[in-house]
């Protein structure tokens, strides 16, 4: 009589496969999370630049800057940046200085991280009327580059 050979996987083969998948996941997940945080940063940068251009437009009409995001045409103050289900940053005008005899008027915008974005190494983004870019927790060049 012939012996019938059983087809299938042994327990050792299955455990080796599970171990390989686990190692690949452990390597890929941090890189994926870092990529997601970086993509959200670019949304904050774009939001700040858009708000800065709206402030400049507001200044040409009113001869002053505003602290209200709704006056700039946004639906909320602070303006949320993200998707319909989650907010990554809240953009607001953090300060406005009126013109004086010794200094021109200026403004500073900020994008404060929200939700999972608070784990990002860049922290809060800032942008002024002079084009000065700041971040609260890291180097400016690595955070503002897209």
Steps between C-alpha positions, in 0.01 A plus 500: 500500500606849425522753777295809440702816548312774682506840330516822696725706723680388810478700819865604466442639150198693622689645798791611278253680272333673795840610632600646161173692472547631855852627429391671177208665680726621782726665243228642274258648755727776641598604147135512398401706805785742432386537139143576610616767749715661229208512256288674763780754548472602137129567551587732791764682296257550212233623742739752657609633162137533388409684821802731455389593149148568631646723774691695235182539295311610813771758573474656153125552549490600871848642560541268801534131576233296677509240777182334372524208259133549410581856387748339261224291345536175696199329654654453845743668737739326551491341156526119515731327252431135428222279377130506577556240773825616664690825548880503474567868569309811612619815324446835666645850516712500814581872498441822309688821560360828375720738308671772698736783417798275573383163362272368228199277569566128516336164570602153614307187406529166676399143423454304823506118465186306595419132555769255392702786351609608850751211482677668209852623566434845350239623744330833431570678170522878481505746210531879504424778254874525430511137390671381817436129551519341844431168670484437871676168536742424216710658228318731263656364180396139554144590601420761236648310205238308311 
